[in-house]
């Protein structure tokens, strides 16, 4: 199980090798979704929302000026998580030290991952799941797990009793 | 007489310009919308870290988003509000730019 602890101003994560592999795989997939950036993928609308829902012209202009750097930033975050969790040397546990800025990369990546998974598993407006037997339990578990990892990190980075 | 009138007119125009400028500077809003995905603790941490809001203010705004569906997180000129909304999108929050209602 993942363990999150304090490391200076940042956070230290301990993951089992299987968790690290799962995270690495998911990070690679998030990167691919952003790379393809298809307008037909509804997850893209969650990652890169419309800034002007009532103004087509302004929306287009905002998208033109911001999309490139937003996609770059999100892809960099996904790639850094993918690389940090790349376990090819047969270790049982993977320890990852993140400073505050690296931790932000993880928090935003976990958010983007959950936004994509939420679209794939049909998270409804009230936070429940759409009634659909076809939806994948594996993705649903990944969605819950990513939320747990993010919540654990936030408890370290932003303790409520501070 | 003409001189005085002209001077008055000029002064009036200058004041009007300044009033218009000051109005324009605060006439746009950055709005964050509720979504079923983001953790409340994350949204509050983003507000605190990015805008520099106090813990109380960040919590208040987060709860406003959560309970009413949206919150105005900043007001100002259009360019600044677009910058904020772009940053919110970077954090994965649903945010829009809107002209402030008169």
Interface residues (C-beta under 8 A of the other chain):
Chain A: X46 X47 X48 X49 X50 X51 X52 X53 X54 X58 X62 X66 X69 X70 X73 X74 X104 X107 X108 X111 X112 X114 X115 X118 X123 X124 X125 X126 X127 X147 X150 X151 X154 X155 X157 X158
Chain B: X35 X36 X37 X38 X39 X41 X42 X44 X45 X48 X49 X82 X85 X86 X89 X90 X91 X92 X94 X95 X96 X97 X98
